[in-house]
Amino acid sequence: LAVLERSSPTGRLIGFEWDEDAAEKAADRLAGYSERVHVVRASYADLVSELDKIGVRGIDGLVADLGVSSLQLDQADRGFSFRTESALDMRMDRRSRLTAASLVARLSEEQLADVFYHYGEEWQARRIARFLVQARQEQPVDTTARLAAIVAEAIPRKYHPQKVHVATKVFQALRIAVNGELDNLTRLLTTAPEVLNKGARICIITFHSLEDRIVKQVFQQNAAYKVLSKRPIAPSPTEIEQNPRARSAKLRVAERV
């Protein structure tokens, strides 16, 4: 809404959203600007090819808000949250066949440990993977509650974090693996210069160090970008008070040269 208002009267907004529910809500909310809005049901990783389909050769700005959304976290049946009992799904695009439950069921102990360590930065990754493999031999691990309980049992009590749920990193890791989030981010950043006009701004909001590290490195190493934010921009205390889920957000901005 802010982009549409600031770019009035001729600015055009093209939104990428591969979650069907979110795409529909966005289209409804922005219906009053229908002539200037186009919602694309696709991943931002397909930016270049999708823009080509609708005849757009260049854009003047790009904003990407990464990771899981509040809509997805708050929908119990989506399987993103350990706070509610549901099927272990985690697909952002439900047209995909791969779910978190299928990963937990078929990956080896070593592969599960790698997922938890590399995508969740979970130091107890090997122990959790061992407990999971043992548990799935007795009964399928296909619900959020069962997975969270196994992680809580696997990690010794003295290592349980005080401020977040003990299964937070494991859920993050599985979500990233199911949705190919880091690969999609890298693809977006490396292909975006093909459609960014000279002087266009690219703004990326990340929510954990894995994403932020990729953005920082690509912005620094890709000659197409001029870094405008030497340090990531963090939300103010007031913003965090109004929206607690913004507390870990980091914004980095670059310009197409």
Backbone bond lengths (Angstrom), bond angles and torsions (degrees), N, CA, C in turn:
res aa  C-N    CA-C-N  psi(-1)  N-CA   C-N-CA  omega(-1)  CA-C   N-CA-C  phi
1 L - - - 1.458 - - 1.521 110.67 -
2 A 1.318 116.62 -42.41 1.462 120.51 -178.88 1.529 110.92 -64.54
3 V 1.329 116.70 -41.61 1.471 120.71 179.34 1.524 109.92 -62.90
4 L 1.322 116.81 -43.92 1.462 120.79 -179.93 1.529 111.69 -64.26
5 E 1.318 116.43 -39.92 1.458 119.98 179.82 1.524 111.42 -68.67
6 R 1.335 115.80 -41.57 1.472 119.58 -178.47 1.528 112.16 -73.39
7 S 1.325 117.53 -23.97 1.469 120.60 -178.28 1.521 112.69 -99.05
8 S 1.320 116.37 7.94 1.460 121.30 178.46 1.541 109.94 -62.57
9 P 1.330 120.90 144.10 1.477 125.54 8.78 1.532 114.60 -100.57
10 T 1.339 117.35 -6.33 1.468 117.88 -171.00 1.527 114.40 -113.45
11 G 1.339 117.48 -7.21 1.452 119.70 -177.21 1.526 112.35 -62.84
12 R 1.312 115.69 142.90 1.463 121.55 -178.04 1.529 109.57 -115.23
13 L 1.319 116.55 134.06 1.469 122.05 -179.62 1.521 110.15 -112.52
14 I 1.321 116.39 126.34 1.463 122.09 176.95 1.527 106.95 -116.63
15 G 1.327 116.29 114.93 1.455 120.79 -176.95 1.519 111.96 -104.37
16 F 1.317 116.46 132.28 1.465 121.91 177.17 1.516 108.76 -102.91
17 E 1.319 116.69 125.03 1.468 121.43 -179.44 1.517 108.90 -152.97
18 W 1.331 117.14 115.91 1.472 118.42 -177.32 1.523 112.46 -97.02
19 D 1.345 117.20 -0.93 1.454 121.10 172.91 1.533 107.58 -88.09
20 E 1.321 116.53 118.18 1.469 120.99 -174.25 1.527 112.10 -58.40
21 D 1.340 117.32 -44.41 1.459 120.82 -179.04 1.525 111.22 -61.52
22 A 1.329 116.60 -45.07 1.465 120.91 -179.07 1.524 111.13 -67.07
23 A 1.324 117.04 -38.78 1.462 120.93 179.18 1.530 110.79 -61.98
24 E 1.329 115.58 -42.20 1.469 119.85 179.26 1.529 111.32 -66.27
25 K 1.329 116.60 -42.22 1.460 120.14 179.80 1.531 110.60 -64.71
26 A 1.336 116.12 -40.65 1.467 119.97 179.63 1.523 110.81 -64.02
27 A 1.333 115.97 -44.21 1.464 120.42 -179.93 1.523 110.66 -61.76
28 D 1.338 116.70 -40.60 1.467 120.75 179.61 1.530 111.10 -66.73
29 R 1.330 114.95 -44.15 1.462 119.45 -176.50 1.531 111.90 -66.21
30 L 1.322 116.33 -32.04 1.460 120.80 -176.46 1.525 112.44 -101.60
31 A 1.331 115.75 15.58 1.470 120.22 -176.27 1.520 112.55 -57.21
32 G 1.315 117.09 -31.93 1.461 120.53 -179.25 1.508 113.77 -67.03
33 Y 1.341 116.09 -14.71 1.465 121.27 179.19 1.523 110.71 -111.65
34 S 1.330 116.54 24.45 1.467 121.66 -168.93 1.518 114.72 -49.94
35 E 1.318 117.72 -34.82 1.468 119.81 -177.91 1.521 111.87 -70.39
36 R 1.342 117.25 -21.02 1.468 120.45 -178.09 1.520 113.07 -111.29
37 V 1.334 117.21 5.59 1.469 120.94 -177.21 1.522 111.08 -121.44
38 H 1.339 115.22 137.66 1.468 120.76 174.08 1.526 106.87 -136.64
39 V 1.327 117.38 115.98 1.463 121.73 178.83 1.526 108.87 -96.94
40 V 1.322 116.52 120.65 1.462 122.95 -178.52 1.518 109.14 -100.75
41 R 1.310 117.78 123.67 1.473 121.55 178.91 1.520 108.78 -84.72
42 A 1.318 115.63 79.29 1.471 121.55 -178.20 1.515 109.06 -162.29
43 S 1.323 115.18 165.96 1.456 121.03 175.90 1.519 110.00 -76.70
44 Y 1.332 115.84 149.40 1.468 119.14 176.18 1.531 111.69 -64.58
45 A 1.325 117.04 -15.62 1.463 119.68 175.88 1.526 111.46 -63.44
46 D 1.337 116.29 -23.67 1.464 121.73 179.65 1.524 111.88 -96.30
47 L 1.319 116.71 23.70 1.460 122.57 -176.29 1.525 113.25 -48.17
48 V 1.314 117.15 -54.40 1.470 121.45 -172.72 1.521 111.34 -64.28
49 S 1.327 117.11 -49.67 1.465 120.22 -177.12 1.527 111.88 -67.43
50 E 1.333 117.58 -37.10 1.459 120.45 -179.71 1.526 111.63 -71.04
51 L 1.323 117.42 -37.28 1.461 119.98 176.14 1.532 110.42 -65.39
52 D 1.315 115.38 -37.87 1.466 119.66 178.53 1.533 111.13 -61.50
53 K 1.331 116.32 -37.83 1.468 120.66 -179.58 1.519 112.28 -61.22
54 I 1.341 117.00 -32.16 1.464 119.47 -178.39 1.533 111.44 -103.00
55 G 1.321 115.62 14.09 1.463 120.35 172.69 1.510 116.09 76.38
56 V 1.347 117.47 23.04 1.462 121.12 178.80 1.522 109.06 -98.35
57 R 1.329 116.50 120.48 1.472 121.09 -176.55 1.525 113.33 -99.74
58 G 1.336 116.23 -21.55 1.456 119.14 -178.39 1.509 111.34 -154.26
59 I 1.334 116.52 147.56 1.463 122.15 179.03 1.529 109.40 -128.58
60 D 1.336 115.64 154.67 1.463 121.25 -175.82 1.521 113.10 -100.68
61 G 1.313 117.02 -5.56 1.458 119.91 178.73 1.514 111.03 -167.69
62 L 1.323 115.81 151.91 1.467 120.81 179.16 1.526 108.48 -142.64
63 V 1.329 116.72 128.10 1.460 122.31 175.18 1.519 107.91 -122.48
64 A 1.314 117.45 126.66 1.467 121.50 176.52 1.526 108.99 -122.09
65 D 1.328 115.23 124.18 1.465 123.24 178.89 1.529 106.03 -107.60
66 L 1.321 116.32 102.65 1.463 120.86 -167.13 1.526 113.83 -83.19
67 G 1.339 114.01 166.75 1.454 120.93 170.67 1.510 115.11 82.21
68 V 1.320 113.82 -168.82 1.460 121.66 -177.62 1.531 109.90 -72.72
69 S 1.325 116.81 149.21 1.460 120.73 -178.62 1.530 110.83 -102.79
70 S 1.325 115.46 163.62 1.471 120.17 176.34 1.517 110.44 -61.00
71 L 1.326 116.33 -36.87 1.467 120.52 178.38 1.525 110.40 -57.95
72 Q 1.327 116.60 -45.23 1.463 120.90 -178.66 1.523 111.26 -69.30
73 L 1.317 117.41 -41.46 1.465 120.95 -179.95 1.524 111.59 -64.12
74 D 1.329 115.84 -35.90 1.460 120.41 -174.36 1.525 113.61 -86.17
75 Q 1.326 117.71 -9.83 1.465 121.11 175.96 1.524 108.08 -90.60
76 A 1.308 116.55 105.28 1.463 121.22 -172.82 1.518 113.32 -56.47
77 D 1.322 117.38 -36.71 1.463 119.63 -174.27 1.512 114.32 -76.45
78 R 1.341 117.55 -2.47 1.467 119.78 -178.32 1.529 112.40 -83.94
79 G 1.319 117.50 -19.17 1.463 120.44 175.18 1.509 115.57 77.87
80 F 1.337 117.64 19.65 1.465 120.25 179.86 1.523 112.28 -86.99
81 S 1.326 116.70 -23.33 1.460 120.52 -172.25 1.525 112.45 -113.08
82 F 1.325 114.70 143.08 1.467 121.00 176.69 1.521 110.42 -86.98
83 R 1.318 117.45 -0.86 1.456 121.02 -176.66 1.529 112.68 -83.26
84 T 1.327 116.49 -16.12 1.458 120.41 178.56 1.526 109.79 -130.82
85 E 1.314 116.46 148.13 1.469 122.53 178.99 1.528 109.49 -77.92
86 S 1.322 116.39 123.13 1.467 120.30 176.80 1.512 109.63 -161.84
87 A 1.326 115.33 172.46 1.464 120.22 175.32 1.521 109.00 -63.12
88 L 1.330 115.98 145.04 1.465 121.75 -177.63 1.533 108.68 -81.56
89 D 1.319 116.10 86.20 1.463 121.49 -171.92 1.535 111.62 -104.03
90 M 1.330 116.90 -79.32 1.475 124.92 176.32 1.523 115.01 73.90
91 R 1.316 119.13 12.10 1.462 119.52 177.44 1.525 109.94 -78.99
92 M 1.319 117.14 126.41 1.459 120.23 172.67 1.533 109.56 -75.46
93 D 1.309 115.77 -37.13 1.466 121.58 176.14 1.524 107.28 -110.05
94 R 1.330 116.71 107.00 1.464 119.83 -174.32 1.526 113.25 -75.94
95 R 1.338 116.46 3.89 1.459 119.66 170.51 1.530 110.58 -77.92
96 S 1.318 116.21 -16.92 1.462 121.38 178.74 1.525 110.39 -75.75
97 R 1.327 117.03 148.66 1.472 121.00 179.12 1.525 112.87 -87.41
98 L 1.325 116.22 -26.19 1.461 120.54 -174.21 1.518 111.36 -75.58
99 T 1.330 116.34 124.06 1.463 121.98 176.38 1.528 109.65 -119.52
100 A 1.327 115.18 167.16 1.465 119.37 176.74 1.525 110.83 -63.25
101 A 1.330 117.06 -37.18 1.468 120.93 179.18 1.523 111.05 -62.57
102 S 1.334 116.36 -40.25 1.474 118.77 -179.17 1.521 110.61 -68.58
103 L 1.327 117.76 -34.84 1.467 120.15 176.47 1.521 111.07 -65.50
104 V 1.328 115.40 -46.71 1.467 120.04 -179.84 1.524 110.88 -61.60
105 A 1.327 117.06 -32.36 1.458 121.34 -176.95 1.525 113.16 -76.82
106 R 1.329 117.42 -33.70 1.471 117.99 -170.24 1.532 115.89 -109.81
107 L 1.328 118.41 -20.22 1.457 119.01 -179.51 1.526 110.76 -71.93
108 S 1.324 115.90 146.29 1.460 120.53 177.10 1.525 109.95 -72.28
109 E 1.314 115.97 168.43 1.462 120.05 178.80 1.526 110.87 -58.31
110 E 1.323 116.33 -42.60 1.472 120.44 179.77 1.523 111.14 -65.71
111 Q 1.325 117.29 -41.34 1.467 120.65 179.58 1.523 111.84 -65.95
112 L 1.334 116.54 -40.59 1.461 119.96 176.95 1.528 110.90 -62.39
113 A 1.319 116.53 -43.31 1.463 120.73 178.86 1.525 110.63 -60.45
114 D 1.331 116.76 -40.48 1.469 120.65 178.97 1.529 111.39 -64.25
115 V 1.327 116.27 -41.42 1.467 120.44 178.20 1.526 109.95 -61.32
116 F 1.327 117.22 -48.24 1.465 120.88 -177.31 1.532 111.66 -65.38
117 Y 1.331 115.93 -35.63 1.471 119.28 -177.52 1.527 111.55 -78.03
118 H 1.319 116.38 -48.46 1.472 119.85 -174.17 1.528 113.35 -78.04
119 Y 1.332 118.02 -33.30 1.466 120.52 -177.96 1.525 113.48 -100.97
120 G 1.324 117.04 -14.88 1.457 120.17 -179.99 1.516 113.50 -119.92
121 E 1.341 115.93 -9.18 1.466 121.69 -176.46 1.532 110.38 52.02
122 E 1.336 113.78 41.35 1.457 122.08 -177.97 1.532 109.66 -91.73
123 W 1.341 116.51 115.59 1.468 121.02 -176.09 1.522 112.66 -71.99
124 Q 1.318 117.84 -19.50 1.467 121.29 178.81 1.538 110.73 -96.89
125 A 1.330 117.00 23.93 1.464 122.22 -172.69 1.526 113.31 -55.25
126 R 1.310 118.19 -46.17 1.467 120.43 -175.97 1.532 111.29 -67.44
127 R 1.297 116.28 -40.68 1.468 120.12 179.67 1.538 110.55 -65.90
128 I 1.320 116.65 -42.43 1.466 120.71 178.49 1.529 110.12 -62.83
129 A 1.331 116.48 -43.74 1.465 120.46 179.76 1.522 111.01 -61.25
130 R 1.317 116.53 -40.14 1.465 120.39 179.59 1.532 110.97 -64.25
131 F 1.317 116.36 -44.62 1.464 120.58 178.24 1.535 111.24 -63.30
132 L 1.325 116.65 -38.96 1.464 120.87 -179.60 1.519 111.84 -64.38
133 V 1.317 115.29 -45.40 1.466 119.79 -179.67 1.528 110.41 -63.00
134 Q 1.330 116.63 -40.46 1.462 119.96 177.59 1.528 110.83 -64.45
135 A 1.334 116.28 -41.47 1.460 121.03 -177.55 1.522 112.27 -67.66
136 R 1.324 117.22 -38.81 1.469 119.53 -176.94 1.531 112.24 -72.25
137 Q 1.337 117.21 -17.50 1.455 120.31 175.54 1.529 110.97 -71.89
138 E 1.320 116.36 -25.03 1.457 121.32 179.30 1.529 112.13 -91.21
139 Q 1.336 115.33 -37.72 1.465 120.93 -176.34 1.524 108.86 -161.89
140 P 1.334 118.86 140.13 1.470 121.03 -179.48 1.530 112.31 -55.96
141 V 1.317 115.93 138.29 1.461 120.72 175.56 1.522 106.21 -95.46
142 D 1.322 116.85 88.08 1.459 120.18 -172.04 1.524 113.87 -129.04
143 T 1.345 116.76 14.33 1.457 120.21 174.65 1.527 109.96 -128.83
144 T 1.323 115.20 156.48 1.460 119.88 179.86 1.522 111.84 -64.05
145 A 1.310 116.54 -40.35 1.465 120.65 -177.42 1.528 111.05 -65.41
146 R 1.335 116.67 -41.74 1.470 119.73 -179.32 1.531 110.42 -66.06
147 L 1.322 116.62 -42.97 1.466 119.25 178.68 1.525 110.39 -62.32
148 A 1.327 117.34 -46.67 1.463 120.72 -179.05 1.527 111.28 -60.80
149 A 1.324 117.01 -39.05 1.461 121.22 -179.54 1.529 111.25 -66.76
150 I 1.334 116.47 -39.14 1.471 120.51 179.36 1.521 110.47 -66.09
151 V 1.341 116.89 -42.58 1.467 120.75 178.46 1.525 110.16 -62.56
152 A 1.329 116.65 -43.15 1.466 121.14 -179.88 1.527 111.14 -62.55
153 E 1.320 116.22 -35.74 1.467 120.53 178.64 1.520 110.92 -74.12
154 A 1.321 117.03 -36.20 1.466 121.23 -176.02 1.522 112.27 -69.68
155 I 1.317 116.74 -38.77 1.467 120.19 -177.28 1.532 110.05 -86.16
156 P 1.324 117.57 121.39 1.465 120.28 179.45 1.529 111.39 -52.82
157 R 1.302 115.74 142.46 1.462 121.29 -173.21 1.530 112.41 -53.70
158 K 1.318 116.74 -36.66 1.470 119.16 -176.69 1.515 112.57 -67.25
159 Y 1.348 117.26 -15.70 1.459 120.84 179.33 1.531 112.81 -100.77
160 H 1.325 117.92 3.73 1.461 120.08 177.47 1.531 109.47 -68.62
161 P 1.319 119.02 127.65 1.466 120.26 178.44 1.520 111.52 -67.24
162 Q 1.321 116.00 151.62 1.465 120.41 -175.74 1.526 112.62 -85.74
163 K 1.342 117.25 -32.88 1.464 120.14 -170.48 1.527 113.77 -98.32
164 V 1.316 118.31 -19.44 1.470 120.99 -179.46 1.521 109.72 -129.13
165 H 1.316 116.24 162.83 1.463 121.33 179.02 1.525 109.81 -65.88
166 V 1.296 116.33 143.96 1.460 121.34 -175.70 1.531 112.47 -63.28
167 A 1.326 117.77 -22.93 1.465 120.57 -178.23 1.527 113.04 -94.86
168 T 1.322 118.19 5.23 1.469 121.97 -174.84 1.524 112.27 -54.95
169 K 1.326 117.44 -48.40 1.464 120.33 -175.76 1.529 112.17 -68.73
170 V 1.310 116.96 -34.37 1.467 120.53 178.84 1.527 109.78 -68.20
171 F 1.325 117.10 -43.07 1.462 120.29 177.98 1.522 110.50 -63.61
172 Q 1.328 116.95 -40.83 1.464 120.40 177.41 1.528 110.67 -60.86
173 A 1.325 116.14 -45.29 1.457 120.97 -177.23 1.527 111.84 -62.44
174 L 1.319 116.50 -45.56 1.463 120.08 179.25 1.525 111.34 -64.40
175 R 1.330 116.33 -40.34 1.470 120.33 179.36 1.527 111.08 -62.03
176 I 1.325 116.04 -43.81 1.464 120.47 179.15 1.521 110.60 -63.21
177 A 1.335 116.41 -41.71 1.465 120.50 -179.71 1.525 111.40 -66.74
178 V 1.323 117.20 -43.82 1.471 121.03 -178.88 1.520 111.32 -61.34
179 N 1.335 116.49 -39.78 1.458 120.88 -173.07 1.530 114.67 -100.78
180 G 1.333 116.85 0.94 1.460 119.97 178.89 1.524 112.35 58.05
181 E 1.324 116.35 38.01 1.460 120.60 -169.46 1.528 114.44 -62.80
182 L 1.320 118.34 -42.13 1.462 119.44 -176.54 1.528 111.24 -72.26
183 D 1.328 116.74 -38.19 1.466 119.90 176.10 1.526 110.57 -64.46
184 N 1.331 116.55 -40.62 1.461 120.55 179.52 1.532 111.22 -64.64
185 L 1.332 116.57 -39.59 1.457 120.65 178.69 1.529 110.70 -63.91
186 T 1.324 116.34 -46.10 1.467 120.31 179.03 1.521 111.11 -59.98
187 R 1.330 115.79 -41.47 1.458 120.27 179.38 1.530 111.40 -64.29
188 L 1.338 116.21 -42.03 1.458 119.83 177.81 1.527 110.98 -59.36
189 L 1.319 116.28 -49.51 1.461 120.94 -174.98 1.528 112.81 -66.22
190 T 1.329 116.65 -35.21 1.464 119.90 -177.14 1.530 113.00 -81.60
191 T 1.337 116.86 -25.12 1.467 119.38 -179.37 1.525 113.57 -97.76
192 A 1.335 117.76 -20.35 1.463 121.42 -176.42 1.527 113.43 -54.20
193 P 1.359 119.68 -38.51 1.471 118.71 179.99 1.531 113.99 -56.88
194 E 1.329 117.79 -20.88 1.462 120.76 179.06 1.521 112.00 -65.37
195 V 1.344 116.48 -26.13 1.466 119.61 -177.07 1.526 113.51 -119.05
196 L 1.323 117.70 -7.50 1.464 120.28 178.05 1.525 109.27 -77.92
197 N 1.319 116.67 123.90 1.460 120.33 176.09 1.527 109.88 -68.19
198 K 1.326 116.95 158.71 1.460 120.32 177.74 1.520 109.18 -59.27
199 G 1.327 116.45 129.99 1.453 121.61 -179.03 1.517 113.84 88.57
200 A 1.329 117.24 -5.01 1.464 120.72 179.14 1.518 110.21 -67.06
201 R 1.327 116.23 147.63 1.460 121.90 178.26 1.527 109.83 -100.15
202 I 1.325 115.66 141.27 1.463 121.41 173.32 1.523 107.42 -122.02
203 C 1.328 115.99 123.20 1.464 122.89 -174.19 1.531 108.69 -121.50
204 I 1.313 117.07 122.22 1.463 121.34 -177.24 1.527 109.91 -120.99
205 I 1.335 116.11 124.75 1.459 121.53 177.72 1.525 108.42 -104.49
206 T 1.329 116.25 118.08 1.457 121.60 -179.88 1.527 109.93 -109.85
207 F 1.354 114.75 165.38 1.465 118.83 -177.35 1.528 113.36 -130.54
208 H 1.317 117.16 1.64 1.466 119.02 172.44 1.529 108.85 -155.25
209 S 1.328 115.66 166.27 1.464 121.28 -170.56 1.524 113.62 -63.59
210 L 1.343 118.20 -30.31 1.461 120.19 -179.83 1.521 110.72 -62.34
211 E 1.332 116.52 -45.32 1.462 120.75 178.80 1.530 110.21 -67.51
212 D 1.323 115.91 -47.83 1.464 120.12 -175.84 1.528 111.24 -60.34
213 R 1.322 116.94 -37.54 1.459 120.88 -179.60 1.534 111.14 -63.85
214 I 1.338 116.07 -41.17 1.463 120.30 179.14 1.520 110.40 -64.15
215 V 1.338 117.19 -46.19 1.465 121.13 -179.47 1.526 110.41 -60.94
216 K 1.309 116.42 -47.24 1.459 121.56 -179.14 1.526 111.03 -59.09
217 Q 1.324 117.30 -46.47 1.460 121.18 -177.09 1.525 112.60 -67.57
218 V 1.344 116.82 -44.12 1.469 119.33 -179.44 1.527 110.29 -66.46
219 F 1.310 118.13 -42.65 1.460 120.85 178.36 1.528 111.04 -59.71
220 Q 1.325 116.77 -39.30 1.462 120.85 -177.97 1.526 112.89 -75.60
221 Q 1.332 116.17 -35.61 1.462 120.42 -171.41 1.522 114.62 -94.03
222 N 1.337 117.50 -21.27 1.456 121.10 -177.93 1.532 109.37 -88.51
223 A 1.325 116.29 119.30 1.462 121.45 -175.89 1.526 113.17 -64.65
224 A 1.336 116.62 -15.12 1.474 119.94 -179.93 1.525 111.73 -74.13
225 Y 1.348 116.44 -13.32 1.464 119.97 -174.96 1.524 111.95 -111.91
226 K 1.330 114.95 142.08 1.460 122.76 168.59 1.522 106.41 -113.36
227 V 1.311 116.91 117.01 1.464 121.33 -176.58 1.528 110.18 -70.84
228 L 1.322 116.58 126.81 1.459 122.04 178.83 1.520 112.36 -103.03
229 S 1.318 117.14 -19.58 1.473 121.21 178.72 1.518 108.60 -116.77
230 K 1.325 116.61 98.20 1.462 120.34 -178.88 1.532 111.15 -61.72
231 R 1.307 114.86 -33.78 1.464 121.61 175.38 1.521 108.39 -120.90
232 P 1.331 117.53 149.51 1.466 118.65 179.09 1.526 110.93 -64.59
233 I 1.326 116.37 144.33 1.458 122.11 179.23 1.526 107.99 -89.42
234 A 1.329 116.12 125.52 1.467 121.52 -176.78 1.526 110.03 -105.67
235 P 1.333 116.99 156.92 1.470 119.99 177.53 1.528 110.77 -68.24
236 S 1.301 115.38 149.67 1.470 120.55 178.12 1.527 109.80 -76.18
237 P 1.332 116.99 161.94 1.471 119.72 176.29 1.526 111.92 -55.49
238 T 1.333 116.46 -36.10 1.466 119.98 179.80 1.520 110.68 -64.91
239 E 1.335 116.27 -43.59 1.465 119.53 179.57 1.522 110.97 -64.37
240 I 1.318 117.10 -40.94 1.461 120.53 179.80 1.525 110.59 -64.45
241 E 1.337 116.06 -37.04 1.459 120.14 177.89 1.528 110.64 -64.39
242 Q 1.331 115.90 -39.49 1.461 120.64 -179.94 1.528 111.57 -75.65
243 N 1.326 116.86 -31.75 1.461 122.31 -176.87 1.528 109.02 -141.28
244 P 1.339 118.28 85.19 1.465 121.88 -175.90 1.531 114.14 -55.52
245 R 1.331 117.78 -28.34 1.459 119.70 -179.03 1.530 113.09 -71.47
246 A 1.323 116.05 -6.02 1.467 120.11 177.46 1.531 112.19 -87.05
247 R 1.333 117.25 -2.80 1.464 120.10 -169.80 1.523 113.77 -59.13
248 S 1.331 118.35 -32.00 1.465 119.66 -177.65 1.533 112.96 -101.30
249 A 1.323 117.06 8.10 1.464 120.45 -177.80 1.522 111.42 -70.18
250 K 1.343 114.96 141.55 1.473 121.29 174.91 1.525 107.59 -135.13
251 L 1.321 115.54 130.38 1.466 120.97 -179.39 1.527 109.53 -109.51
252 R 1.321 116.28 128.95 1.464 122.49 173.20 1.531 108.62 -121.22
253 V 1.322 115.14 140.88 1.460 120.88 -174.86 1.531 110.21 -129.36
254 A 1.331 115.66 138.06 1.466 121.31 175.78 1.525 108.71 -137.87
255 E 1.327 114.40 165.12 1.460 121.24 -179.50 1.532 109.28 -122.02
256 R 1.333 115.77 140.08 1.475 120.81 176.37 1.519 108.36 -74.83
257 V 1.322 117.18 123.81 1.473 121.41 -178.53 1.523 110.83 -98.69
